[in-house]
Every structure is written in C-alpha cells, then in structure tokens.
Amino acid sequence: MSLFDLNGKVAVITGSSRGIGRAIAERMAEQGAKVVISSRKLGPCEEVVNAINARHGEGRAIAVPANISSKDELKHLVDATMQAFGKIDILVCNAASNPYYGPMAGIEDEQFRKILENNVIANHWLIQMVAPQMIERKDGAIIIVSSIGGLRGSPVIGAYNISKAADFQLARNLAVEFGPHNVRVNCIAPGLIKTDFARALWENPDTLKRATSTTPLRRIGEPDEIAGAAVYLASTAGSFMTGQSIVVDGGATI
C-alpha cells in the first residue's frame, strides 16, 4: 500500500470550490478519499463535485455549503458529512478572509474582528466539532492552511498575518491536547500562490516582480503545489508529524 493512500478515508475541506482548497480536494480524491466540498455558495461547490465524481465515480464527492462565520452552518457541515459518510478522518481548515488591505492604523474594528473570527475562531469551532470522533477512534488528521504571512510583518496585510500566526499556535496547542489520542494537527504555510484570494498580490506586474525577485525559484506557486503537502500530512506518510508548520513558498522566507 502506498504511504500516501487515502482509501477508506473521509475528508472535509473548507473553501474548496476553488484555489488551494479545490486542489487539495482533487488530490485527496485521487488518493482514494471521499471528499466534502464546502464554501459559501452551492453552485461552485457542485461544479467541483461533478468534476471529481466524473473522474473517480459517483459518490466520491459531495457538496455541503457553509459560511465559516456561522457556527450553525459549520455544525450543519459536520452533521451532513456524518449522515452521508458516517465519519470524518481528515479535516482541512482552508477557508479564510481578508477584508482589509492597508496599514494597521486604518483598519476598522469590525474588519479586524472579522479576520480573527473567520481565520482563527472558526477553525477552533470546526475542530471542536470534529475532534471528539477522531479521539474516540484514536485516529485523525487536522490540517490548517495558514500562510508565510504568519512568520513576518507586512505594511498591507498585517491583521491577516496576525490571524495566520495565531493558526500556528492553534495547531501547536491542539497537537499537545490531541496527541495522546493519535490525532495529529499541523499547518501548511503557503507563500504567494496564484489564486483569486491572493489576486491583489500577483495581478499587478510591479507587485508580482517585487514578490518574486527575492524568491529563489523566481516565481509564485500554483494551488496544486500546496495539495501535495496536504496529502502528506493526511496520510500514513505524515503519521509521525504533529504540531508543525510546513512552509511551501518557493524559498521566499529564507
């Protein structure tokens, strides 16, 4: 059996109708997992589900829309997954928001609160809902998609970076709590990836040139280049890794 085999596993991936989340869902399905596609709107989720089921057979993927800012909708996501598949083996907290671009001095309280709630507290909620069954089975993998922003400062995405730094500590703390039950919690810290979410950072040629000029690989990443790290962390290959953050950034932080 391959170290990366996910046959028999059920994975819930938030923010998986596009970008990094979609790539993770597609690659986990490729390795045999049943995947739950979730983002705010049903239509885009169903598109991904149809593509995965067409490739791997009907029933490999289902769509359960949820807004991460709503505890009730996250509970529905968990309940609907349990009804369809009976368990959750892998949880990928990928969805995040960043409603403000500019210096910290200009951020409104509501914007700052939304960033912290969606990027940290919502992850905590969802993990709280899913972890008990993993603990009971003594098996589970939780992955939080953080960012290299959590490792450094920025003049324009400071609040977002603060939330992503908090995600590193959330993973470390939960790894300590869940470790004795063989439930692992890790982060992936992507660098600049070509997604709609990061469009403001790569669409402008000048910004893109600045971002890549000091990156050893001299380019930005693709969503699929994050998916491999997620498969590793979810599979037997990553079974001795917990509380860690894998930086996938083309070398930008070195």
C-alpha positions in Angstrom: 0.0 0.0 0.0 1.2 3.5 -0.9 2.3 5.7 2.0 0.0 8.3 0.5 -3.0 6.1 0.1 -6.3 7.6 1.5 -8.7 4.8 0.6 -11.5 4.5 3.1 -10.9 8.0 4.5 -13.4 10.8 4.6 -12.0 14.4 4.2 -13.8 17.7 4.8 -12.2 20.7 3.1 -13.4 24.2 3.7 -13.0 26.8 1.0 -12.7 24.0 -1.6 -14.7 25.4 -4.5 -11.6 27.0 -6.0 -7.9 27.6 -5.5 -5.9 25.8 -2.9 -8.9 24.1 -1.3 -10.1 22.7 -4.6 -6.6 21.4 -5.4 -6.4 19.7 -2.0 -9.8 18.1 -2.5 -9.0 16.8 -6.0 -5.7 15.3 -4.9 -7.2 13.7 -1.8 -9.9 12.2 -4.0 -7.2 11.0 -6.4 -5.6 9.1 -3.5 -8.9 7.4 -2.7 -10.6 9.6 -0.1 -14.2 10.6 -0.2 -14.3 14.4 -0.1 -16.8 17.0 1.1 -16.6 20.2 -0.9 -17.6 23.3 1.1 -17.7 27.0 0.5 -20.4 29.7 0.8 -22.3 29.0 -2.4 -23.8 25.7 -3.5 -23.3 26.2 -7.3 -19.4 26.4 -7.3 -19.3 23.5 -4.8 -21.4 21.4 -7.1 -19.1 22.1 -10.1 -16.2 20.7 -8.2 -18.2 17.7 -7.0 -19.3 16.9 -10.6 -15.7 17.1 -11.8 -14.4 14.8 -9.1 -17.3 12.3 -9.5 -16.8 12.2 -13.2 -13.2 11.3 -12.8 -13.4 8.9 -9.8 -17.0 7.6 -9.8 -20.3 8.7 -8.3 -20.3 9.3 -4.6 -16.7 10.1 -4.3 -17.5 13.8 -3.5 -20.5 15.7 -2.1 -21.2 19.4 -1.7 -22.2 20.9 1.7 -22.1 24.7 1.5 -21.2 26.6 4.7 -20.2 30.1 5.7 -17.4 29.7 8.2 -18.5 32.8 10.1 -21.7 30.8 11.2 -21.3 28.2 13.9 -24.7 26.8 12.9 -23.6 26.3 9.3 -20.4 24.7 10.4 -22.4 22.3 12.5 -24.6 21.5 9.5 -21.4 20.8 7.5 -20.3 18.2 10.1 -23.8 16.7 10.5 -24.4 16.4 6.8 -21.0 14.7 6.3 -21.8 12.3 9.2 -25.1 11.5 7.6 -23.5 10.8 4.2 -20.3 9.1 5.1 -20.6 8.2 8.8 -17.2 9.7 9.9 -14.6 12.4 9.3 -11.0 11.2 9.2 -9.4 14.3 7.7 -10.3 18.0 8.3 -8.7 20.7 6.3 -9.4 24.2 7.6 -8.6 26.2 4.4 -11.3 28.9 4.2 -10.2 32.4 5.3 -11.0 36.0 4.7 -9.1 39.3 4.4 -11.5 42.2 4.0 -8.8 44.9 4.6 -5.6 45.8 2.6 -3.5 48.6 4.1 -1.7 49.7 7.2 -2.9 48.6 10.6 -3.6 52.2 11.6 -6.5 52.3 9.1 -8.3 49.1 9.9 -11.8 49.3 11.3 -12.7 47.3 14.5 -15.3 45.2 12.5 -12.8 44.3 9.8 -10.2 43.2 12.4 -12.8 41.2 14.3 -14.0 39.5 11.1 -10.4 38.5 10.2 -9.8 37.0 13.6 -13.2 35.3 13.8 -13.0 33.7 10.3 -9.3 32.8 10.3 -8.9 31.6 13.9 -12.1 31.2 15.8 -14.0 29.5 13.0 -11.1 26.9 12.8 -11.4 26.4 16.5 -15.2 25.8 16.2 -14.9 23.3 13.4 -12.1 21.4 15.1 -14.1 21.3 18.3 -17.0 19.7 16.4 -14.9 17.1 14.6 -12.2 16.1 17.1 -14.3 14.1 19.5 -15.0 11.3 17.0 -11.3 11.3 15.9 -10.3 11.0 19.6 -12.7 8.2 20.1 -11.3 6.2 17.1 -7.8 7.2 18.1 -7.1 8.3 14.5 -7.4 11.6 12.7 -5.5 14.3 10.8 -6.4 18.0 11.1 -4.7 20.5 8.7 -4.9 24.3 9.0 -3.9 26.2 5.9 -2.0 29.2 7.4 0.4 31.4 5.5 4.0 32.6 5.5 2.4 35.9 6.4 2.2 34.5 9.9 6.0 34.4 10.0 6.7 38.0 9.1 5.3 41.5 9.1 3.6 43.4 6.3 2.7 47.0 5.7 -0.6 46.0 3.9 -1.9 42.6 5.3 -0.9 43.0 9.0 -4.2 41.8 10.5 -4.3 38.8 8.2 -0.8 38.0 9.2 -1.7 38.2 12.9 -4.5 35.7 12.3 -2.2 33.3 10.5 0.4 33.5 13.3 -2.4 32.5 15.7 -3.2 29.5 13.5 0.3 28.2 14.0 -0.2 28.3 17.8 -3.7 26.8 17.5 -2.1 23.8 15.7 0.7 23.5 18.3 -1.7 23.7 21.2 -4.2 21.2 19.9 -1.4 18.9 18.9 -0.4 18.7 22.5 -4.0 18.1 23.6 -4.9 15.5 20.9 -1.5 13.8 20.5 -2.1 11.1 23.2 -5.2 10.1 21.2 -3.3 9.7 17.9 -4.9 12.8 16.4 -2.4 15.0 14.6 -2.8 18.7 14.0 -0.5 20.5 11.5 -0.3 23.7 9.4 0.7 24.4 5.9 2.2 27.8 5.3 1.9 28.7 1.6 3.8 31.6 0.1 2.3 33.6 -2.8 0.0 31.2 -4.7 -1.9 32.0 -7.9 -5.4 32.1 -6.5 -8.3 34.6 -6.7 -7.8 35.2 -2.9 -4.3 36.5 -3.5 -5.1 38.3 -6.7 -4.2 41.7 -5.3 -0.7 40.5 -4.7 0.1 38.9 -8.1 -2.2 40.6 -10.7 -0.2 43.8 -10.7 3.1 43.2 -12.7 5.1 45.5 -10.4 3.9 43.8 -7.3 4.5 40.4 -8.8 8.0 41.4 -9.8 8.8 42.7 -6.3 7.4 39.5 -4.7 9.4 37.1 -6.9 12.7 39.0 -7.3 14.0 37.7 -3.9 12.3 34.3 -4.1 14.9 31.6 -5.0 12.5 29.9 -7.5 11.7 33.3 -9.1 8.0 32.6 -9.4 4.8 32.3 -7.5 3.2 28.9 -6.7 0.3 27.0 -8.1 -2.6 25.6 -5.9 -1.6 22.1 -6.8 1.8 22.7 -5.3 0.2 23.0 -1.9 -2.0 19.9 -2.3 0.9 17.5 -2.1 1.8 18.8 1.4 -1.8 18.3 2.5 -1.9 14.7 1.2 1.3 14.0 3.0 0.0 15.4 6.3 -3.3 13.5 6.0 -1.7 10.1 5.1 0.4 7.4 6.6 3.4 9.3 5.2 2.9 12.0 7.8 1.9 9.8 10.7 4.7 11.0 13.0 4.3 14.7 12.3 2.2 16.9 14.6 2.2 20.5 15.8 4.3 21.5 12.8 4.1 24.1 10.0 5.3 23.1 6.5 6.4 26.2 4.6 5.8 25.9 0.9 6.9 29.2 -0.6 9.5 28.7 -3.3 12.1 29.7 -0.7 10.7 33.2 -0.1 11.2 33.1 3.7 14.8 32.1 3.5 
